[in-house]
């Protein structure tokens, strides 16, 4: 799955599933949970890890001969994520396997970013939305939602597969009022309305059925083609949550503090509704069809970063409360997913599965410097050049 680009849109996740693969393709609803819910704006200072150490950039991809970064390093997950690409995608292996190998050698022998060029690795720094190198990092995750196959007094909120409708699908309010009842579309029942809503924002996720202790994957199954409205923004505009305090946790805390009918009225402000398709449980994959590893893969804009592209990134490190710790960590990541709101100088970092991953992902709305990498005399050479547009 997973939030926010210009920080006002959604995250969406579609699927290109086989029997053994689950695909998070955040293209219709968009993909890191909180920001899609919150719709906050960027600030010009440094409280969200902005840095001002580079000259102003004139373009989105800027050739650099040497990467300068004093951030502590963690490259431990790169080799395993790169291996998943090589094993599962011959086309991406053809484009990037040589570069992955050189990066693995560099990690083992040096790890110093100033020495990348001696391994034949070329670099282009992303200019950032402010043209000063500050690239937005949001986060997304794979939620696990508790359901039951049959309704009871507690588990009474249905999760639906897509009805036979295109442009005339009911709104969220109409669905909550029973517009889909009696059509056999119920996939299961939740004990609240906010968990299915969050999974809709993610676009897909795992579900645990309590009545038979089974785990299934609900892939993106379509939407009702209504405009998305951020409930986080609604809460801010109503004065219910301060803009600076907005997060996925803040939304959940507000939900817990209010009666179900009040919560439903808030959710109905977003007429968009996402439907799901059950799949057997399998590794979570992104648009590229590659199993995703937490903190090793990102969603990015494929018009700048083709699927499989490795990047070197100063990832902002956050405190448990979601505030910036004052430090970044240099990581090797691979672009393996996309998102409808993940455009240009915006990356969505995959955090893994479950509630903890969701909390961590929901905090991310911070900035770091990013370098797109390429290998000379290979298909990935000249990373400062925009990839050709696909017909």
N, C-alpha and C positions, 0 to 999 in steps of 0.2 A: 501498500500500500503505500503514501503517503504522503509540511503543508504550506503553502502560500508562496506566491511569487511576488508580483507587485503587492503581495501580502493582502490581497482582498478576495482571492478566488478560493476554489476548493481543491481537494485532492481527489483524484479518482483512481480507481484500480480496476483494470479489466483483466481477462484471462485468456491465455492461448494454451489451454490445457491438453495434455495427453493423459493417459490413464495413470501415469507415474509422475507427472509434473504439475505443479501449481504455479500460476504466474500472477504476480502482482504487477499490473501495468497501470500506473496511476495517470491515466490520460483523460478520463471522462469526468471524474469528480475531483481529483487531487486533494501526493502524495507524499507527510509528516503530520501528525494529527492535530496538534494544537493550533497552528497558525491558520489552518483552513477554518477552524472553529472561531478563531479570534479576530482575524483580519486587522492586525495592528500595523502601524507605519514605522519605517526606519527612523532612527534618531541620528543626529550628526555628531554626537560625542563619542566617548569610549566605553560607556557602561555595558555595551554589548560586544565587547572585545574588538572594536575597530582599532586599526593601526594606521599610522600615517608616516611610514618609513620610506616610501617610494615616491619618485616623481610622478606627476600626473600622467596617466596613460591616455593615448589618443584613440585606442581601438580595443576591442574585446579580447584579442589574443596578441600578446606583445612578446616578441623574441627577446630572450635573455641568454647571455653567454654563460653566466654563472649564477646559481641560486645561492642567496645569502639568507641563512636562517639559524638563529641560536636556540630555537625551541628544542626541548627534550624530544627524543625520538622513540617511536614504537612501530616497528615494521613487522611484528611477529605474525600477523595474520595474512600478510600479502601472498606468501608462497602458496598457502592452501587455497586461497581464493583464485589465484592465477591458475592453479592446477585444475580447478573446476571448469574454468573457461576452456583450457586446452583439451580436456577430456570430453567435454560436451558440445563443443562448437568447432568443427573443422575450419569454417570460414574465419572465425575470429582468431583461431590458432595460426592460420596463415598470415594474418595481419599483425599479430602481436606476440607470438611465441618467442621470437628472437629478442624482442624488447623485454619481455618478462624474464628471460634467462639472464640478460645483462643486468637487470635490476636485482635479481636474486644474487648474482655474483657481487654486485656493489654492496648489497646489504651485508653479506658475509665478510667481505674484505675491507669495507670502509664505513658506509652509511653516512659519510660526510657529503652534504648536498653540493659543496663546492667542487667535489671530485666527479660528479656525474658525467661531465663531458669526456673525461678520460676513458669512460666505458662506451663511448659512442652515443650517449643519451643526450638528446636535444630537449630544450624546454621553452615553453611560451607561458608567460604569466597572464592570468585573467585580469582584466582591467578593473573589475568590480563595478557595482552599480553607481558608485561615486567617482569612478575614474581614478581612484587612489588605491586600488587593489583589494578593497574589502568585499569579499564574496559572502553572500548570505548562506548560512547553514541552518536548515531546519531538520527535523527528524521524523521518521515513521517507523512503524512496528507492525507485528502480526498479533492482533488481539486474540484472546481466548474467551469466548462468551459462554456462560452457563445457560443451557436450555433444557427443556423437557419435550418429548415427542407429543405428549398429551397435555392439554390444559388442566389446571386446577386453580384453587383460590389464589395461590401465590404466583404461579407461572401462567400468566394470562395475556401477555402481550405478544402477538404473532409476528414471526419473521416470514417474509413472503418470497416466493419465486415470481417471475415476471408474468403478469396477465397478458392476454392477447389484445394488446393495445399499442398504438404507436403515438400519434399526436393527440389522442383524446384520453390519455391515462388520467386517473384521478389525482388530485393534489394530496399532500400529506394529511391535511385536515380531513379530507374526504375518506382517505384510507383509515385514519384513526376512528372515523365515525362508522366504519363498517362497509365501505364500498366494495371491498374484495371478499367479504364473507360468503361462504357457500360455494366458492369456485374451486376448492381443493388445492389452494395455492400455499397453504401453511406448511412451512418447513420445520417449525418448532415454535416453542413459546418461551419467552424470557420473563424474568420476574420484575423487570423495570423497562422503561422506554429509552433511557439514556445509553445503555450498552449497545442495543441494535443501532441507535443513531450514530454512535461513534464508529461502529463497524461500517456503516454506510459511508462515513467520511473517509475511512481507510479504503473502502472499496471492496474489501474481502477480509477473511480472517478464519481462525479456527473456532470450532464450537465443541463444547463438551456436553454430551447428553447425560444428565444425572440419572435418568430412569433406567439406562442400560450400560452406563459407564463407557460410552464409546466416544471417540474423537473423530470429527469430520472437518473437512475444509469447505467453507462456503466461498466460492469464487464469485466474482462480479457477474451478475446476470442481466444487467440492463438498468435503465432508469426511466422515470416518467416524463422526462424532457421538460421539466419545469425549472425555472431559474433558481440557482442556489443563493441562499441568504445565510450569512454567518451569524450563528446564535451568539458567538462571543462578542461580535460587534453590537448586536442588539442589547446584550447585558451591559456593555460599556455605555451605549447611548442612553440607556434607561437609568444609569447611575447605580446599577446593582453591583458591579465590579469595576474597580479602578483600572484604567488602561494599563498602568505599570504592573498591576497584579494579575493580569489576565494570563491564564494558562489552562491546560486541560484539567489539572487538579482543581483550579479555581472554579471551573464550570461544574465539575463533579461535586465539589463542596456546596455550591449554590443549589444544585439539584437535591442533595441530601437534606438541605435546610428548608425545603419548600414542599408543599403538598403536591400529590400527583397531578391534580388538575391544573395547578399553576405551572408545573414543569411541561405538561402537554401544550399549554397555551404558548409557551416559549418555543417549543420544538415546531409548532405549527407556523411560526413566522418564516420557517424555511419550507417552501412548498415542494422542493425537490425531494424525491424518494428513490432509493436504490434497492434493487431486487438482487437475489442471490441464486446461485446454482450449486448444489452439493457436489463435492468431489471427494474421492478417497483421500485420506491423509497422505501427504507426500512432502518432499522438501519444498520450501518456499522459494520460488524463482521470480525473477523480474522480467521485464520486457524482453531481455536478451535470451530468456529461457535457461539461464544458468542459476543453480542453487546459490542463494544469497547467504553470506556470512556476516554476522553482526560486526559493525565497526570496521568492515573491510570493503563494503560496497556502497555505492551511492546512486541515486537517480540524478540524471543531468539532462541537459538540452542536447539532443543528438545532432542538431544542426551545427554544434560547436564541438561536441564530445561524442564521437561515434561509439556505439556499444563495444565494450572491451577496452576502451582507452584507460591506461593507468594515469593517475594524477598524484602529485605530491602536494599535501595539504597541511597547513597549520590549523588543526582542528581546535576550536576553543574548548577549554576544560571548564566544566561547570561545577558549582557546589551543589549539595543535595537539595537546596531550596530553589535551584534553577538560576541563581545569579552567577555571573562570570567569576572564576577563581583568580583572575589576573594573569593566567598563563595559557599558552597554546601547546599543542603536542603535534609534532611532525609525523604524519602517517602516509603510507602508500595505500591508495584506494583504487578501486576499479569501477568504472561507470557501467552499470549493468541494468539500469531501470530508467524509466522516464516518468513524467508527470505533466498533466495539462497545465499546471501552474509553475512547473519547474522550468524556467526560461532563463537563458543567458547566464548572468552572474548569480546563480542560485543553485545550490546543491541540497539534496535531501538524503540524509545519512540514515542507513538502515540500522536499527538498534536490536532487532531480534524479536522474540515471541514472549507474550505474557504481560502481566500488569506492571512489573518493574520496568520492562523495556518501554512500555507505554508512558510511564511517568517520566522516564529519562528523555524519551523522544519529544514529549510534549513541552519540555522546558526549552528546547532548542529554537532560537531565533537570534542567533549570534553570528559573528563574522570571523573570517580567517582568510589568509592569503592562499592562493591555489596556483599550481603550475601544471599545465598539460604536458605530458612527456611523449617523446617520439624517439625512434632509432634511425640514425643516418643510414642511407643506402638500404632502406626497407620500406614496406608499404606504409609505415607510420611516420616516415621522415617528415621534416618541416612542420611540426605541430602548430606553428603560428599561422599556417594556411588553413582557411576554412574548408571543410570537406565538401566535395561536390554535392549539389542538390540531387536527391533521388527523383526520377521521373514519376 
